[in-house]
Amino acid sequence: MEAKPRATGAVRPGGRTARTRAAVLAATQGELEACGYAGLTLEKVAERSGVHLATLYRRWRTVEGLVVDL
């Protein structure tokens, strides 16, 4: 039985990645409303979203990356 090859670049529509992204973007929006862009930090977004700071650095790298994704 041959294994079916996975499509390169295939994105799963749900799962942990989708939940993490949704939580981070919601936290980013909340922090923007509460503190404005000048007060927005990755640390505050991580705390509000319940996601580890390393995840934010790995996926978005900067505050600007979060805002652009939002």
N, CA, C and O atoms as a CHARMM CRD file, in Angstrom:
* protein
*
  280
    1    1 MET  N      0.84100  -1.16900   0.00000 PROA 1      0.00000
    2    1 MET  CA     0.00000   0.00000   0.00000 PROA 1      0.00000
    3    1 MET  C      0.88800   1.23400   0.00000 PROA 1      0.00000
    4    1 MET  O      1.73700   1.37700   0.88000 PROA 1      0.00000
    5    2 GLU  N      0.71500   2.12000  -0.95600 PROA 2      0.00000
    6    2 GLU  CA     1.51400   3.33900  -1.04600 PROA 2      0.00000
    7    2 GLU  C      0.89700   4.45000  -0.21200 PROA 2      0.00000
    8    2 GLU  O     -0.32100   4.61600  -0.15100 PROA 2      0.00000
    9    3 ALA  N      1.77500   5.19700   0.42100 PROA 3      0.00000
   10    3 ALA  CA     1.29400   6.35100   1.18400 PROA 3      0.00000
   11    3 ALA  C      0.96800   7.47500   0.21500 PROA 3      0.00000
   12    3 ALA  O      1.71300   7.73600  -0.73000 PROA 3      0.00000
   13    4 LYS  N     -0.13100   8.12000   0.45900 PROA 4      0.00000
   14    4 LYS  CA    -0.55600   9.23700  -0.38800 PROA 4      0.00000
   15    4 LYS  C      0.30800  10.45400  -0.07300 PROA 4      0.00000
   16    4 LYS  O      0.38000  10.86200   1.08600 PROA 4      0.00000
   17    5 PRO  N      0.96400  11.04200  -1.06800 PROA 5      0.00000
   18    5 PRO  CA     1.81600  12.20800  -0.79200 PROA 5      0.00000
   19    5 PRO  C      0.97800  13.41700  -0.38400 PROA 5      0.00000
   20    5 PRO  O     -0.11700  13.64700  -0.89800 PROA 5      0.00000
   21    6 ARG  N      1.53100  14.18300   0.55900 PROA 6      0.00000
   22    6 ARG  CA     0.83400  15.39200   1.01100 PROA 6      0.00000
   23    6 ARG  C      1.16400  16.53700   0.07400 PROA 6      0.00000
   24    6 ARG  O      2.27500  16.64400  -0.44500 PROA 6      0.00000
   25    7 ALA  N      0.19800  17.36500  -0.12500 PROA 7      0.00000
   26    7 ALA  CA     0.40300  18.54300  -0.97200 PROA 7      0.00000
   27    7 ALA  C      1.35200  19.50900  -0.27200 PROA 7      0.00000
   28    7 ALA  O      1.18500  19.79100   0.91500 PROA 7      0.00000
   29    8 THR  N      2.32300  20.00700  -0.98200 PROA 8      0.00000
   30    8 THR  CA     3.25700  20.96900  -0.42500 PROA 8      0.00000
   31    8 THR  C      2.53200  22.27400  -0.14400 PROA 8      0.00000
   32    8 THR  O      1.80200  22.79400  -0.98700 PROA 8      0.00000
   33    9 GLY  N      2.74700  22.78900   1.05300 PROA 9      0.00000
   34    9 GLY  CA     2.11900  24.05200   1.41400 PROA 9      0.00000
   35    9 GLY  C      0.66000  23.93200   1.81500 PROA 9      0.00000
   36    9 GLY  O     -0.03400  24.94100   1.94100 PROA 9      0.00000
   37   10 ALA  N      0.18400  22.70000   2.01800 PROA 10     0.00000
   38   10 ALA  CA    -1.21400  22.50500   2.41000 PROA 10     0.00000
   39   10 ALA  C     -1.43700  23.09200   3.79900 PROA 10     0.00000
   40   10 ALA  O     -0.61000  22.90900   4.69200 PROA 10     0.00000
   41   11 VAL  N     -2.52000  23.77700   3.97900 PROA 11     0.00000
   42   11 VAL  CA    -2.85400  24.39700   5.25100 PROA 11     0.00000
   43   11 VAL  C     -4.06600  23.70200   5.82800 PROA 11     0.00000
   44   11 VAL  O     -5.08100  23.52300   5.15600 PROA 11     0.00000
   45   12 ARG  N     -3.94100  23.31300   7.08600 PROA 12     0.00000
   46   12 ARG  CA    -5.07800  22.70400   7.75200 PROA 12     0.00000
   47   12 ARG  C     -6.06100  23.79200   8.18400 PROA 12     0.00000
   48   12 ARG  O     -5.64100  24.81200   8.73200 PROA 12     0.00000
   49   13 PRO  N     -7.34700  23.59600   7.95100 PROA 13     0.00000
   50   13 PRO  CA    -8.31800  24.64400   8.25400 PROA 13     0.00000
   51   13 PRO  C     -8.60700  24.82400   9.73900 PROA 13     0.00000
   52   13 PRO  O     -9.19400  25.83500  10.12600 PROA 13     0.00000
   53   14 GLY  N     -8.21600  23.88700  10.56700 PROA 14     0.00000
   54   14 GLY  CA    -8.53500  24.00500  11.98100 PROA 14     0.00000
   55   14 GLY  C     -7.40200  23.46100  12.81200 PROA 14     0.00000
   56   14 GLY  O     -6.26600  23.36500  12.34700 PROA 14     0.00000
   57   15 GLY  N     -7.70700  23.10800  14.02900 PROA 15     0.00000
   58   15 GLY  CA    -6.69700  22.53800  14.89800 PROA 15     0.00000
   59   15 GLY  C     -6.02300  23.57500  15.75600 PROA 15     0.00000
   60   15 GLY  O     -6.46400  24.71900  15.86700 PROA 15     0.00000
   61   16 ARG  N     -4.93200  23.13300  16.36400 PROA 16     0.00000
   62   16 ARG  CA    -4.20900  23.96800  17.31700 PROA 16     0.00000
   63   16 ARG  C     -3.68700  25.25000  16.68000 PROA 16     0.00000
   64   16 ARG  O     -3.75100  26.31400  17.29600 PROA 16     0.00000
   65   17 THR  N     -3.17700  25.16500  15.47100 PROA 17     0.00000
   66   17 THR  CA    -2.64500  26.35500  14.80200 PROA 17     0.00000
   67   17 THR  C     -3.71800  27.41900  14.62200 PROA 17     0.00000
   68   17 THR  O     -3.47300  28.59700  14.87900 PROA 17     0.00000
   69   18 ALA  N     -4.89700  27.01500  14.18600 PROA 18     0.00000
   70   18 ALA  CA    -5.99200  27.96500  13.99100 PROA 18     0.00000
   71   18 ALA  C     -6.44100  28.57100  15.32000 PROA 18     0.00000
   72   18 ALA  O     -6.73200  29.76500  15.39200 PROA 18     0.00000
   73   19 ARG  N     -6.49600  27.75400  16.36700 PROA 19     0.00000
   74   19 ARG  CA    -6.89500  28.27100  17.68500 PROA 19     0.00000
   75   19 ARG  C     -5.86700  29.25400  18.22000 PROA 19     0.00000
   76   19 ARG  O     -6.22500  30.28900  18.78300 PROA 19     0.00000
   77   20 THR  N     -4.59000  28.93200  18.04400 PROA 20     0.00000
   78   20 THR  CA    -3.52400  29.82300  18.50100 PROA 20     0.00000
   79   20 THR  C     -3.57800  31.15200  17.76600 PROA 20     0.00000
   80   20 THR  O     -3.49400  32.21400  18.38300 PROA 20     0.00000
   81   21 ARG  N     -3.71700  31.09200  16.45700 PROA 21     0.00000
   82   21 ARG  CA    -3.76500  32.32100  15.65600 PROA 21     0.00000
   83   21 ARG  C     -4.95700  33.17900  16.06100 PROA 21     0.00000
   84   21 ARG  O     -4.82600  34.39500  16.20200 PROA 21     0.00000
   85   22 ALA  N     -6.11200  32.55800  16.24900 PROA 22     0.00000
   86   22 ALA  CA    -7.31200  33.30000  16.64700 PROA 22     0.00000
   87   22 ALA  C     -7.12500  33.96200  18.01100 PROA 22     0.00000
   88   22 ALA  O     -7.50800  35.11700  18.19500 PROA 22     0.00000
   89   23 ALA  N     -6.54000  33.24000  18.96500 PROA 23     0.00000
   90   23 ALA  CA    -6.32300  33.78200  20.30700 PROA 23     0.00000
   91   23 ALA  C     -5.33900  34.95500  20.26500 PROA 23     0.00000
   92   23 ALA  O     -5.54900  35.96900  20.92900 PROA 23     0.00000
   93   24 VAL  N     -4.28100  34.81400  19.49300 PROA 24     0.00000
   94   24 VAL  CA    -3.26500  35.86600  19.40600 PROA 24     0.00000
   95   24 VAL  C     -3.82600  37.11200  18.72100 PROA 24     0.00000
   96   24 VAL  O     -3.59500  38.23100  19.17900 PROA 24     0.00000
   97   25 LEU  N     -4.55300  36.92000  17.64000 PROA 25     0.00000
   98   25 LEU  CA    -5.10700  38.08000  16.94000 PROA 25     0.00000
   99   25 LEU  C     -6.17100  38.78800  17.77600 PROA 25     0.00000
  100   25 LEU  O     -6.26900  40.01500  17.74000 PROA 25     0.00000
  101   26 ALA  N     -6.96200  38.03100  18.52300 PROA 26     0.00000
  102   26 ALA  CA    -7.94700  38.65100  19.41100 PROA 26     0.00000
  103   26 ALA  C     -7.23700  39.42800  20.52300 PROA 26     0.00000
  104   26 ALA  O     -7.66300  40.52500  20.88300 PROA 26     0.00000
  105   27 ALA  N     -6.17200  38.87000  21.05800 PROA 27     0.00000
  106   27 ALA  CA    -5.41000  39.55900  22.09800 PROA 27     0.00000
  107   27 ALA  C     -4.73200  40.80600  21.54500 PROA 27     0.00000
  108   27 ALA  O     -4.65400  41.82900  22.22600 PROA 27     0.00000
  109   28 THR  N     -4.24500  40.72300  20.32300 PROA 28     0.00000
  110   28 THR  CA    -3.62400  41.88500  19.68400 PROA 28     0.00000
  111   28 THR  C     -4.64400  43.01100  19.53300 PROA 28     0.00000
  112   28 THR  O     -4.34900  44.16900  19.83000 PROA 28     0.00000
  113   29 GLN  N     -5.82500  42.66900  19.07900 PROA 29     0.00000
  114   29 GLN  CA    -6.89000  43.66700  18.93100 PROA 29     0.00000
  115   29 GLN  C     -7.23500  44.28800  20.28100 PROA 29     0.00000
  116   29 GLN  O     -7.38300  45.50500  20.39400 PROA 29     0.00000
  117   30 GLY  N     -7.36000  43.45700  21.28800 PROA 30     0.00000
  118   30 GLY  CA    -7.66900  43.94800  22.63100 PROA 30     0.00000
  119   30 GLY  C     -6.60100  44.87300  23.17700 PROA 30     0.00000
  120   30 GLY  O     -6.91200  45.90500  23.77300 PROA 30     0.00000
  121   31 GLU  N     -5.34800  44.51100  22.97900 PROA 31     0.00000
  122   31 GLU  CA    -4.24900  45.36000  23.44700 PROA 31     0.00000
  123   31 GLU  C     -4.18000  46.67000  22.67700 PROA 31     0.00000
  124   31 GLU  O     -3.87900  47.71300  23.25800 PROA 31     0.00000
  125   32 LEU  N     -4.45400  46.63000  21.38500 PROA 32     0.00000
  126   32 LEU  CA    -4.47600  47.86400  20.60000 PROA 32     0.00000
  127   32 LEU  C     -5.55700  48.80300  21.11500 PROA 32     0.00000
  128   32 LEU  O     -5.33300  50.00800  21.23100 PROA 32     0.00000
  129   33 GLU  N     -6.72100  48.25600  21.42400 PROA 33     0.00000
  130   33 GLU  CA    -7.81400  49.07700  21.94100 PROA 33     0.00000
  131   33 GLU  C     -7.49000  49.62000  23.31900 PROA 33     0.00000
  132   33 GLU  O     -7.83900  50.75800  23.63300 PROA 33     0.00000
  133   34 ALA  N     -6.82100  48.81600  24.15300 PROA 34     0.00000
  134   34 ALA  CA    -6.52900  49.22500  25.52200 PROA 34     0.00000
  135   34 ALA  C     -5.33700  50.18200  25.62100 PROA 34     0.00000
  136   34 ALA  O     -5.37900  51.15000  26.38000 PROA 34     0.00000
  137   35 CYS  N     -4.27600  49.91200  24.85500 PROA 35     0.00000
  138   35 CYS  CA    -3.01700  50.65200  25.02700 PROA 35     0.00000
  139   35 CYS  C     -2.57800  51.43900  23.81100 PROA 35     0.00000
  140   35 CYS  O     -1.68200  52.27800  23.90900 PROA 35     0.00000
  141   36 GLY  N     -3.19300  51.18500  22.66500 PROA 36     0.00000
  142   36 GLY  CA    -2.75500  51.82900  21.44000 PROA 36     0.00000
  143   36 GLY  C     -1.50900  51.15100  20.89500 PROA 36     0.00000
  144   36 GLY  O     -0.92500  50.28000  21.54000 PROA 36     0.00000
  145   37 TYR  N     -1.11300  51.56300  19.70200 PROA 37     0.00000
  146   37 TYR  CA     0.03600  50.93700  19.04800 PROA 37     0.00000
  147   37 TYR  C      1.31700  51.14900  19.85000 PROA 37     0.00000
  148   37 TYR  O      2.15000  50.24700  19.93900 PROA 37     0.00000
  149   38 ALA  N      1.47700  52.33000  20.43100 PROA 38     0.00000
  150   38 ALA  CA     2.69600  52.63700  21.17900 PROA 38     0.00000
  151   38 ALA  C      2.86500  51.73100  22.39900 PROA 38     0.00000
  152   38 ALA  O      3.99200  51.46000  22.81200 PROA 38     0.00000
  153   39 GLY  N      1.76700  51.26500  22.97600 PROA 39     0.00000
  154   39 GLY  CA     1.83500  50.41600  24.16000 PROA 39     0.00000
  155   39 GLY  C      1.77300  48.93100  23.86600 PROA 39     0.00000
  156   39 GLY  O      1.81700  48.11300  24.78500 PROA 39     0.00000
  157   40 LEU  N      1.67100  48.57800  22.61100 PROA 40     0.00000
  158   40 LEU  CA     1.54400  47.17300  22.21700 PROA 40     0.00000
  159   40 LEU  C      2.89700  46.47900  22.30500 PROA 40     0.00000
  160   40 LEU  O      3.86900  46.93100  21.69900 PROA 40     0.00000
  161   41 THR  N      2.96400  45.38500  23.05400 PROA 41     0.00000
  162   41 THR  CA     4.18900  44.59200  23.14800 PROA 41     0.00000
  163   41 THR  C      3.85300  43.12300  22.96000 PROA 41     0.00000
  164   41 THR  O      2.72400  42.69400  23.20100 PROA 41     0.00000
  165   42 LEU  N      4.84300  42.36300  22.52900 PROA 42     0.00000
  166   42 LEU  CA     4.64500  40.92200  22.38000 PROA 42     0.00000
  167   42 LEU  C      4.36100  40.28200  23.73400 PROA 42     0.00000
  168   42 LEU  O      3.57900  39.33500  23.82300 PROA 42     0.00000
  169   43 GLU  N      4.98400  40.78700  24.77500 PROA 43     0.00000
  170   43 GLU  CA     4.77700  40.24100  26.11500 PROA 43     0.00000
  171   43 GLU  C      3.32200  40.37900  26.56400 PROA 43     0.00000
  172   43 GLU  O      2.74500  39.44300  27.11800 PROA 43     0.00000
  173   44 LYS  N      2.72900  41.56200  26.32100 PROA 44     0.00000
  174   44 LYS  CA     1.33200  41.78300  26.70200 PROA 44     0.00000
  175   44 LYS  C      0.38800  40.90100  25.89700 PROA 44     0.00000
  176   44 LYS  O     -0.58500  40.37100  26.43300 PROA 44     0.00000
  177   45 VAL  N      0.67800  40.74500  24.60700 PROA 45     0.00000
  178   45 VAL  CA    -0.16500  39.89100  23.75400 PROA 45     0.00000
  179   45 VAL  C     -0.05500  38.44200  24.20700 PROA 45     0.00000
  180   45 VAL  O     -1.06100  37.73300  24.25500 PROA 45     0.00000
  181   46 ALA  N      1.14300  37.99600  24.53600 PROA 46     0.00000
  182   46 ALA  CA     1.33200  36.62100  25.00100 PROA 46     0.00000
  183   46 ALA  C      0.55300  36.37400  26.28900 PROA 46     0.00000
  184   46 ALA  O     -0.11200  35.34900  26.43500 PROA 46     0.00000
  185   47 GLU  N      0.64000  37.31200  27.21100 PROA 47     0.00000
  186   47 GLU  CA    -0.07600  37.17000  28.48100 PROA 47     0.00000
  187   47 GLU  C     -1.59000  37.14200  28.27400 PROA 47     0.00000
  188   47 GLU  O     -2.28400  36.30400  28.85100 PROA 47     0.00000
  189   48 ARG  N     -2.09100  38.04200  27.46500 PROA 48     0.00000
  190   48 ARG  CA    -3.53200  38.13100  27.23300 PROA 48     0.00000
  191   48 ARG  C     -4.07000  36.91800  26.48000 PROA 48     0.00000
  192   48 ARG  O     -5.18200  36.46200  26.75000 PROA 48     0.00000
  193   49 SER  N     -3.28700  36.39400  25.53700 PROA 49     0.00000
  194   49 SER  CA    -3.75400  35.28900  24.70500 PROA 49     0.00000
  195   49 SER  C     -3.54400  33.92300  25.34200 PROA 49     0.00000
  196   49 SER  O     -4.18800  32.94900  24.95400 PROA 49     0.00000
  197   50 GLY  N     -2.63900  33.84700  26.32500 PROA 50     0.00000
  198   50 GLY  CA    -2.33400  32.55300  26.93200 PROA 50     0.00000
  199   50 GLY  C     -1.38600  31.72400  26.07700 PROA 50     0.00000
  200   50 GLY  O     -1.27000  30.51400  26.26900 PROA 50     0.00000
  201   51 VAL  N     -0.71600  32.36700  25.14400 PROA 51     0.00000
  202   51 VAL  CA     0.22800  31.70300  24.25200 PROA 51     0.00000
  203   51 VAL  C      1.64100  32.06100  24.70700 PROA 51     0.00000
  204   51 VAL  O      1.89600  33.18600  25.13600 PROA 51     0.00000
  205   52 HSD  N      2.54400  31.10800  24.61300 PROA 52     0.00000
  206   52 HSD  CA     3.91400  31.35400  25.04600 PROA 52     0.00000
  207   52 HSD  C      4.57800  32.40000  24.15800 PROA 52     0.00000
  208   52 HSD  O      4.34100  32.44900  22.95100 PROA 52     0.00000
  209   53 LEU  N      5.40100  33.22300  24.76500 PROA 53     0.00000
  210   53 LEU  CA     6.08800  34.29800  24.05600 PROA 53     0.00000
  211   53 LEU  C      6.92200  33.75300  22.88700 PROA 53     0.00000
  212   53 LEU  O      7.01600  34.39700  21.84200 PROA 53     0.00000
  213   54 ALA  N      7.51300  32.59800  23.05800 PROA 54     0.00000
  214   54 ALA  CA     8.32300  32.00800  21.98000 PROA 54     0.00000
  215   54 ALA  C      7.49200  31.74700  20.72800 PROA 54     0.00000
  216   54 ALA  O      8.00300  31.85100  19.61300 PROA 54     0.00000
  217   55 THR  N      6.22100  31.41000  20.90300 PROA 55     0.00000
  218   55 THR  CA     5.33100  31.18800  19.76600 PROA 55     0.00000
  219   55 THR  C      5.14900  32.48200  18.97100 PROA 55     0.00000
  220   55 THR  O      5.14200  32.46700  17.74000 PROA 55     0.00000
  221   56 LEU  N      5.00300  33.58000  19.67400 PROA 56     0.00000
  222   56 LEU  CA     4.84600  34.86500  18.99300 PROA 56     0.00000
  223   56 LEU  C      6.10700  35.22100  18.22600 PROA 56     0.00000
  224   56 LEU  O      6.03200  35.66400  17.08000 PROA 56     0.00000
  225   57 TYR  N      7.26100  35.03300  18.84300 PROA 57     0.00000
  226   57 TYR  CA     8.52000  35.33200  18.15200 PROA 57     0.00000
  227   57 TYR  C      8.70400  34.43500  16.93200 PROA 57     0.00000
  228   57 TYR  O      9.17900  34.89400  15.89300 PROA 57     0.00000
  229   58 ARG  N      8.33300  33.16800  17.04800 PROA 58     0.00000
  230   58 ARG  CA     8.50600  32.22800  15.94600 PROA 58     0.00000
  231   58 ARG  C      7.57100  32.52900  14.78200 PROA 58     0.00000
  232   58 ARG  O      7.98600  32.47200  13.62500 PROA 58     0.00000
  233   59 ARG  N      6.30800  32.85100  15.07800 PROA 59     0.00000
  234   59 ARG  CA     5.31600  33.02400  14.00700 PROA 59     0.00000
  235   59 ARG  C      5.19800  34.44600  13.48000 PROA 59     0.00000
  236   59 ARG  O      5.00300  34.65100  12.28200 PROA 59     0.00000
  237   60 TRP  N      5.31400  35.42700  14.36400 PROA 60     0.00000
  238   60 TRP  CA     5.08800  36.81400  13.93200 PROA 60     0.00000
  239   60 TRP  C      6.33600  37.69200  14.02700 PROA 60     0.00000
  240   60 TRP  O      6.41100  38.71700  13.35000 PROA 60     0.00000
  241   61 ARG  N      7.28000  37.33000  14.81900 PROA 61     0.00000
  242   61 ARG  CA     8.58100  37.98800  14.99100 PROA 61     0.00000
  243   61 ARG  C      8.53400  39.36400  15.66200 PROA 61     0.00000
  244   61 ARG  O      9.34000  39.63800  16.55200 PROA 61     0.00000
  245   62 THR  N      7.60700  40.23000  15.25100 PROA 62     0.00000
  246   62 THR  CA     7.57300  41.59400  15.78900 PROA 62     0.00000
  247   62 THR  C      6.12900  42.03700  16.01100 PROA 62     0.00000
  248   62 THR  O      5.18100  41.38200  15.58000 PROA 62     0.00000
  249   63 VAL  N      5.99400  43.16800  16.69700 PROA 63     0.00000
  250   63 VAL  CA     4.68300  43.78700  16.88200 PROA 63     0.00000
  251   63 VAL  C      4.09500  44.15100  15.52300 PROA 63     0.00000
  252   63 VAL  O      2.89700  43.99200  15.28900 PROA 63     0.00000
  253   64 GLU  N      4.94500  44.63800  14.64100 PROA 64     0.00000
  254   64 GLU  CA     4.49000  45.00900  13.30100 PROA 64     0.00000
  255   64 GLU  C      3.90800  43.78500  12.56900 PROA 64     0.00000
  256   64 GLU  O      2.90600  43.89700  11.86400 PROA 64     0.00000
  257   65 GLY  N      4.53400  42.64300  12.74200 PROA 65     0.00000
  258   65 GLY  CA     4.03900  41.42300  12.11900 PROA 65     0.00000
  259   65 GLY  C      2.65200  41.04600  12.61800 PROA 65     0.00000
  260   65 GLY  O      1.80900  40.58700  11.84800 PROA 65     0.00000
  261   66 LEU  N      2.42300  41.24300  13.90800 PROA 66     0.00000
  262   66 LEU  CA     1.08900  40.98400  14.47200 PROA 66     0.00000
  263   66 LEU  C      0.04400  41.90800  13.88000 PROA 66     0.00000
  264   66 LEU  O     -1.04100  41.47800  13.49100 PROA 66     0.00000
  265   67 VAL  N      0.38600  43.18100  13.82100 PROA 67     0.00000
  266   67 VAL  CA    -0.57500  44.17700  13.31400 PROA 67     0.00000
  267   67 VAL  C     -0.87400  43.94000  11.84400 PROA 67     0.00000
  268   67 VAL  O     -2.02300  44.06500  11.41900 PROA 67     0.00000
  269   68 VAL  N      0.13000  43.60500  11.07100 PROA 68     0.00000
  270   68 VAL  CA    -0.09400  43.33100   9.65000 PROA 68     0.00000
  271   68 VAL  C     -1.00200  42.11600   9.49400 PROA 68     0.00000
  272   68 VAL  O     -1.89500  42.12500   8.64700 PROA 68     0.00000
  273   69 ASP  N     -0.79500  41.07600  10.28900 PROA 69     0.00000
  274   69 ASP  CA    -1.63600  39.88100  10.20000 PROA 69     0.00000
  275   69 ASP  C     -3.06300  40.17700  10.65000 PROA 69     0.00000
  276   69 ASP  O     -4.02000  39.60600  10.12800 PROA 69     0.00000
  277   70 LEU  N     -3.19600  41.07000  11.61800 PROA 70     0.00000
  278   70 LEU  CA    -4.52100  41.43800  12.11200 PROA 70     0.00000
  279   70 LEU  C     -5.30600  42.14500  11.02800 PROA 70     0.00000
  280   70 LEU  O     -6.45200  42.53500  11.25000 PROA 70     0.00000
